[in-house]
Amino acid sequence: MTTFFITGTDTDVGKTYVASAMLAAATRLGYRSLGLKPVAAGCEPSADGLRNADALSLMVASSIKLSYDEVNPIALQAACAPHIAAAIESRQLNVQRLVGLLRGSLSHRPEFALVEGAGGWRVPLNSREFMSALPKQLNLPVILVINLRLGCLNAALLSAEAILKDGLILAGWVANGAQQTMAYEQENLSTLKHWLPAPCLAVFPFESDQDAANVQQQAEQAVLALLKATPA
């Protein structure tokens, strides 16, 4: 079983878009894939309870079909930082409980699994713990998603520095340009490749809905590179 934690340089950088593409790629390549979103804020009420669009996207892309609660055990309605959303509902988030929930879901033994965080690396879960404590407890290698936009260099380098400072492996990073165009994109990519202490796994292009084959190819290359570099 090969499991990675997928984080971003900020919120709304395309973590779910990248994770879903990679899970679908792993499925096409014949691997048992599973995406998990342990904490999700900004969930919408439904007949079956609160549902989060990111978690639902991961479920569609995964070949292992679990119940919604196994994929997203902590669903919060307010679209804000998880610890604030939890406080609004008089709930308390706890890393140890999340670890237990994740281990239960991962007991289905996927061959390629992605655990998606909420926001960036240092998003608080409570007054003492950050989201980053979750992959640290599970000793998961990390994939960093970088949205190609002005300011991404500083955000990416600081995020990578924090991941390594926490003693975790930065398995690689994905540049996501699907949301917008960026001036001097190639120059910024070259800078990221020079400074980041991990391989570039994929570059997702702008207007990706018009370039689906390229996205699929990039995602498959990323999955194969991760599986090749990670001991069984």
C-alpha angles and dihedrals in degrees: 000000000000115000128179134185112227118207136164140220088247141340119297095025096125104268093146093043091053094041093050092049091051094047091050089048092052089051092051089050090056101256126134100247132193133180122196132189105189095182124028127173122190096050122166124227116249138167088268096046133267114347130189122210093218093053091047090052091052090050093053092050095047122090092207107074114212132168117273092250091056091053097041109019095166110052117174125186105211114085098229141087110323097243091052093046090050092049090053088058093042090246130136123218117215129186095215092054091049090050090054093048092049093049089053092053093044090053086085083078106230118192091218120024134173124198108199120209128209118255115327135335099281101043109142121241095185139337092293109027138059129206086251089070089069099065088038091058090049094039092230123171111240134233114201120209114206121194108216102236139114109297096027094117095063093040093049096047094047091047092050090048091053093047092052092043088057088059097249131131117252097215094187146302137250124213110216116200095159095106101053147345120265129210112240091008096164092049091052091047090052090051092050091049090051098049107030112090094220138062124273102244098187146344112219110206131230113257087029092165085069092046103045094145091056091050091050091050093048091049093049091049089051093051093048092048091051094047092047093050096045120078114238 
